């Protein structure tokens, strides 16, 4: 069954992806911070408290609508390029579980652990939040743009770098402004939304 095979493939890939992206952060935590707090709290996966709900969700909704509009334009520019979501084309609603697993566990969670949960904090300890957020956003954007460079050329690759970099840059201040500490649930939701609509 094609749908079941795809689901199992996404589950397997997600587990591998999470392990790979968590390896360096885990080893770093093991050496430097395991006596101070558990790994999940250290990386930012902890309970969210004191959210100013009305303003927060109004802000999230506004940003999501804006990026959805921009993402439609970018997807149009990539219409003849084989991208990650292409394998779901034509499979209908039955592929939704596989899409959700891919969006949340194969991309959003691993990338949040590495980029916002690890790199942002480590660089931030040395250079402060503004510099660290800029660096991790640039790295995040470049990785996504480089993947398409050979297929779409430099101009469209730069567009992807800019778009994904801005997404990465804006997510952390959004969480930082509304609550204390590093919480990753909202950035994961934000990226999941973009992935699902792409």
N, C-alpha and C positions, 0 to 999 in steps of 0.2 A: 504494500500500500504506500503510495507516494507521500501522502500526508503524514502517516505514522513514521516513515523513514526520515522525513524532513524534521519532524518533532524530535526524534531521538538524536539526529545529527546536531540540532541546535542545543539540546540539553548537554550533549557530550562536549561540544565546542565551548559552551558557556563555562562548564566546570574547568576545562583546561585554561580558558582565558582568564578566569578569576584567579586561578593558582599562579599563572605566569605573572600577571600584573600585581599580585599581592606578595610575591616572593621577596623582592628587595625591600618593600616597606616592612614586611614581617621580620626579616633578618635585622633591619635597622632597629625596630622596636625591641627585638629580643636582646640586642646588645646594649641599647641605651635606656630603655624605658620600661622594661617588663616589671620592675619592682615598684614603679610609680602608679601604673594604671594598666587595665587590660587592653588587649590589642584593638578591640572594636571601639572602645572609647577613645583611644589614642588616634585612631584613623578617622574618627568623626561619625561612626555609626552608633549613635546614642539617642536617647529620648529627647524630643524637641519640647522645650518649655518656653512660656512667655512670648508666644507669637502674637503680634498685633494683627489679628486675622483680617479685619476689613481692609486696611491699607495694604497689607501684604498680598492678598489675593487679587485686589484691584490692580496692583503693580504687576503681578505675575500674568494676569489675563492680558493686560495691555502689551506687555513684551512678547507674549506668545503669539498674539495676533500679528504683530509686526513681523516677527521672524517667520511665521507661516507664509505670509505674503512674499517675503524675500526668498524663502526656500522654494516656492513654486517657480519663481524665475530661474533659480539655479538648476532645479530639476529639468526645466525645459532646455536649458543649455547643455544638459547631460543626457538628453533623450536617446541618443544613439550610442551611449556608452554603457557597458555592462557594469553596473554598480551592485553593492551588497544586497540591496533589496530586490534586485531583478529576479532572483530565484523564487520569489513569492508571486510573481506576475501570473495571472490567469488561474490561480488556485482557489480563489473565492474565499468565503467566510470561514471555511474549514481550516484555512492556514492561519487564522488569528492566534491560536495558542503558540504556534511557532514564531509568529511575528512578535508577540509579547515577550517570549523568552529571549529572542534575539535582541529586542530593543532594551530590555531591562538588564539581563544577566550576561549577554554576550558583548554588549558595548557600554551601556551607561554605567553600571556598577564597577566593572574593572577600570574604566577610564577615570571615574571619580576617585577611586581608591588611589590610583597612581598619581594623577595630576593635581586634584584638589586636596585629597586626603594626605598625600605624602609630599610631593614636590612643593606645593604652595606653602606648607608649614615649614619644611626644612629651609627653603630659600628665604622665607619670611623671617625666620629666626636670625638670619644674617643681615638681610638688607631691608626688612620691613615689608609691609603688606603691599604697597603700591608697586614696588619693583618686582616682588615675587609673583604677584598676580599678572603683571605684564609678561614676565618670562614664561610662566606656565601656559599662558594663553597663546603666545607666539609659538611655542613648541607644539601645542595642541593643534593649532592651525596648520603649521608646516607639515606635520605628519599626515594630515588629511589631504592637503594639497599635493604632496609628493606622490601619493598613491595613484593620482589621476594624471600626473604630468605627461607621461608617454602617450596617453590616449587623447588628451584634450589640449595640450600645449600650455605655454606659460601664462597667457592672459586669463584663461578660464581657471587655471590652477591657482593663480593669485586671487581670483574671486572667491574660490573655495577657502583658501587660507584666511582671507579677510573675514568671510562669513563665520566660519567655525571658530576662528580666533576671537571674534567679538562675542559669540555665544559663550565661550569659555571665560572671557574677561568679565562679562556682565553677571554671570551666575553667582560668583563669590561675593561681590559687594551686595547683591540682593539679599543673601542670607546674612551677611555680616551686619547689615544695617538694622535688620529686624530682630535679631536675637544674639545672645552672647555665646561665644565659643564656636567651634567648627562643627557644624552639622551638615551632613551630606544628603539628607533625604530630599530636600527641595531642589538642589542641583540635579540629582538623579531624576526626579520627576520632570524637570525642565528638559533635560536631554532626551528622556524617554518620549516626551511629546514630539520633539523635533524628529526623532528617528521614526516614530510611528507614521507621521505625516509625510515622511520622505519615502 
